[in-house]
Amino acid sequence: MPATPSHLPQTPALPAALAERTIALPDEAATHAFGARFAQALDATRGALLHAHAFDGLQIQLVGDLGAGKTTVVRAILRGLGHRGRVRSPTYTLVEPYALERDDGELEVYHFDLYRFNDPAEWSDAGFREYFNSSAICLVEWPQQAGTLLGVPDLVLSLDVDGDGRALTARAYSVSGKACLERC
């Protein structure tokens, strides 16, 4: 498996996680099953927060070396949320938007891939802040490319190659992230 190129910045330091869980993903079927469980947890967390008038979006960062499975996990989550169309990798477009119908209104999901950024300022220059200031779910691959501009995420999903499969370590950094992780 190729390693992360050395020119990429490291992920900024994060505070202590409120919750942490490691999940074995031995094959693609396990990844799809995780995506379905995680999507249900996202929906349940979002529903509870909407009911309390406290949902203001979720930022979920995905980290791992090239080929670790970040896009595969995003695809599994989007499928679990009910998206039936093609799930494109945003490597060249930088962001792919998804509008998913829910009983309580439309759920906006944005899938970012910041791998091609050479400087954190490119994130600001691209005008992405508005996506993160909405009530959307933002799934961000290669978040370290934005430096500290993304702020503290709700959840970080770290993927490592583990034999033929993957090991996913999920860390929650907000109350809503923790609630989601506990439901998963």
C-alpha positions, 0 to 999 in steps of 0.5 A: 500500500502506498504511504502518505506523501511526505510533502503533506502537512500533518493533522493539527493537534486535537483536544482529548477525544470524548469517546473512542472506538476501534472497528475491524473492517476485514473486507468490503462487506464489513465496510458496507455494514459499518457504513449502514450502521454509521448512517443510521447513527448519523440520522438518529443523532441528527433527528434528536438534535433537530428535535431539540433545535440544536443541529447545526451540522457535523464535520467528519474527517477521514484520515489515512494513507493513500489507499487506506479506504477513506473514499470506500467508507464515504461511499458506504456511509452515503449508501447507508443514508439512502443515496442510490446514484453514483458516488464520485471521488472528489479528487479533482472536483474537491467537493461532491454535494448530495441532497438526501430526502428525509421526513423532516426535510432535506439532508445536505451532505458534502464530500470533500477531498483536499489532497490536491491542496498545497497550502491551507489558504486554498481551502479559504480561497475555494469558498468552502467555509459556507458549507461548514457553516450550514446544517450539513454533514461534511465528510472531509478526506485529507483534512490536514491539507486545510491546516487549522482552518477546519477547526475541531471536527465532531468525529475523526475516522482514522483508517489503517491497513490491517492485513487484507482489511482495515482498522477504523478508529473513530474518535469523537470531539463534540457532544454530537459526535459522541452521541453519533459514535455511541449509537453506532 
